[in-house]
C-alpha cells in the first residue's frame, strides 16, 4: 500500500489537466463578468442617447403635446427595452441673476434681472445581471443605470 502511495505522489501525469480545470473556471467567470458589465454599460449608453434625442425632439416640436409628454414619449421610443414613463423625470428650472427660483412659471424675475430657464430629463432603469453575483451597489439584485440630458431654453 505504501508503495502505491509513493508512486502516486511522484506521478505527475494529469497535472496539467487539473491546472487547466482550475484556471478555466476562473477565466470563464471573468469573461462572463466582463460581458455582463459590457451589457450594463451598453444599456446606459442607450439611455443617454434616448435622453439626448428626446431633448432634440423637444427643441424641434411643433407643440402638439406638452414638453414633458414629448420628452417622455420620445425617450421611451428611443430607449426601448421596457422603459416606462414612471422611470423618466422632467425638470424645469428658472434662475434670476443666477439665483434658483422655486417655481418655473410663477415667481417671475423683476425687470433688470436676467432670466435663464433650463429643461432637463433624467432616465433611470434597472439592469439585471447575467451572473447572480451581488456587489454592494446592487438594489434587489439589479444595477441602477441612469442617464440625463438638459438644455437651456432661455
C-alpha positions as CSV (number, residue, x, y, z in Angstrom):
1,X,0.0,0.0,0.0
2,X,2.8,2.4,0.8
3,X,4.4,1.6,-2.4
4,X,1.3,2.6,-4.3
5,X,1.1,6.0,-2.4
6,X,4.8,6.7,-3.2
7,X,4.3,6.0,-6.8
8,X,1.2,8.2,-6.9
9,X,3.0,11.0,-5.1
10,X,5.8,11.0,-7.7
11,X,3.5,10.6,-10.7
12,X,2.8,14.0,-12.4
13,X,0.6,12.8,-15.3
14,X,-2.6,14.7,-15.4
15,X,-1.3,17.7,-13.5
16,X,-1.8,20.0,-16.5
17,X,-5.4,18.8,-16.7
18,X,-6.0,19.8,-13.1
19,X,-4.4,23.1,-13.6
20,X,-6.4,23.8,-16.7
21,X,-9.7,22.9,-14.9
22,X,-8.9,25.3,-12.0
23,X,-7.8,28.2,-14.3
24,X,-10.5,27.7,-16.9
25,X,-13.2,28.1,-14.2
26,X,-11.8,31.4,-13.1
27,X,-11.2,32.5,-16.6
28,X,-14.8,31.7,-17.6
29,X,-16.2,33.6,-14.6
30,X,-14.1,36.6,-15.5
31,X,-15.2,36.6,-19.2
32,X,-18.9,36.3,-18.1
33,X,-18.4,39.2,-15.7
34,X,-16.8,41.4,-18.4
35,X,-19.7,40.5,-20.7
36,X,-22.2,41.4,-18.0
37,X,-20.5,44.8,-17.4
38,X,-20.4,45.5,-21.1
39,X,-24.2,44.8,-21.4
40,X,-24.9,47.2,-18.4
41,X,-22.8,49.9,-20.0
42,X,-24.5,49.4,-23.3
43,X,-27.8,49.9,-21.6
44,X,-26.5,53.1,-20.0
45,X,-25.4,54.4,-23.4
46,X,-28.8,53.6,-24.9
47,X,-30.5,55.6,-22.1
48,X,-28.1,58.5,-22.6
49,X,-28.8,58.5,-26.3
50,X,-32.6,58.4,-25.7
51,X,-32.3,61.4,-23.3
52,X,-30.3,63.4,-25.9
53,X,-32.7,62.5,-28.7
54,X,-35.7,63.5,-26.5
55,X,-34.2,66.9,-25.9
56,X,-33.5,67.3,-29.6
57,X,-37.1,66.3,-30.4
58,X,-38.4,68.8,-27.9
59,X,-36.4,71.6,-29.5
60,X,-37.9,70.8,-32.9
61,X,-41.5,70.0,-31.8
62,X,-44.5,71.9,-33.2
63,X,-46.3,71.9,-29.9
64,X,-48.7,69.0,-30.4
65,X,-48.1,67.8,-26.9
66,X,-46.7,69.2,-23.6
67,X,-43.0,69.4,-23.4
68,X,-43.0,66.8,-20.6
69,X,-45.2,64.5,-22.7
70,X,-43.0,64.9,-25.8
71,X,-39.8,64.2,-23.8
72,X,-41.2,61.1,-22.2
73,X,-42.7,59.6,-25.3
74,X,-39.6,60.3,-27.3
75,X,-37.3,58.8,-24.6
76,X,-39.5,55.6,-24.4
77,X,-39.4,55.3,-28.2
78,X,-35.7,55.7,-28.4
79,X,-34.6,53.6,-25.4
80,X,-36.8,50.6,-25.9
81,X,-36.3,47.6,-23.7
82,X,-39.4,48.1,-21.5
83,X,-38.7,51.7,-20.4
84,X,-41.9,53.2,-18.8
85,X,-42.9,56.8,-18.2
86,X,-42.5,56.4,-14.4
87,X,-38.8,56.0,-14.8
88,X,-38.4,59.4,-16.5
89,X,-38.2,62.7,-14.7
90,X,-38.6,66.0,-16.4
91,X,-37.3,69.1,-14.6
92,X,-37.9,72.8,-15.3
93,X,-35.6,75.2,-13.6
94,X,-35.6,79.0,-13.6
95,X,-32.8,81.3,-12.4
96,X,-33.0,85.1,-11.8
97,X,-29.4,86.5,-12.0
98,X,-28.0,83.1,-11.1
99,X,-30.4,82.6,-8.1
100,X,-32.5,79.5,-8.5
101,X,-36.3,80.1,-8.1
102,X,-38.7,77.6,-6.5
103,X,-41.2,77.6,-9.3
104,X,-40.8,77.6,-13.0
105,X,-43.7,79.6,-14.4
106,X,-44.7,81.8,-11.4
107,X,-42.4,83.9,-9.3
108,X,-41.2,85.9,-12.2
109,X,-37.9,87.8,-12.2
110,X,-38.0,91.6,-11.9
111,X,-37.2,93.8,-14.8
112,X,-33.4,94.3,-14.6
113,X,-32.7,90.7,-13.7
114,X,-31.6,88.2,-16.3
115,X,-33.9,85.2,-16.6
116,X,-32.5,81.8,-17.6
117,X,-34.5,78.6,-17.9
118,X,-33.4,75.1,-18.2
119,X,-35.2,71.9,-19.2
120,X,-33.7,68.6,-18.1
121,X,-34.6,64.9,-18.4
122,X,-33.4,62.1,-16.2
123,X,-33.9,58.5,-17.1
124,X,-33.2,55.5,-14.9
125,X,-33.6,51.8,-15.5
126,X,-32.7,48.6,-13.6
127,X,-30.3,46.2,-15.3
128,X,-30.5,42.5,-14.2
129,X,-27.0,41.0,-14.4
130,X,-26.4,37.6,-16.1
131,X,-24.4,36.3,-13.2
132,X,-26.1,36.3,-9.8
133,X,-23.1,37.8,-8.1
134,X,-24.1,40.7,-5.9
135,X,-21.8,43.6,-5.0
136,X,-22.5,46.5,-2.6
137,X,-24.1,48.7,-5.2
138,X,-26.9,46.5,-6.2
139,X,-30.6,47.0,-5.3
140,X,-32.7,43.8,-5.3
141,X,-30.0,42.1,-7.3
142,X,-30.1,44.8,-10.0
143,X,-27.9,47.6,-11.2
144,X,-29.4,51.1,-11.3
145,X,-28.5,52.7,-14.6
146,X,-29.0,56.4,-15.0
147,X,-28.7,59.0,-17.8
148,X,-29.6,62.6,-18.1
149,X,-29.6,65.4,-20.6
150,X,-30.5,69.1,-20.5
151,X,-30.8,72.2,-22.5
152,X,-31.0,75.9,-21.8
153,X,-34.2,77.2,-23.3
154,X,-34.0,80.9,-22.4
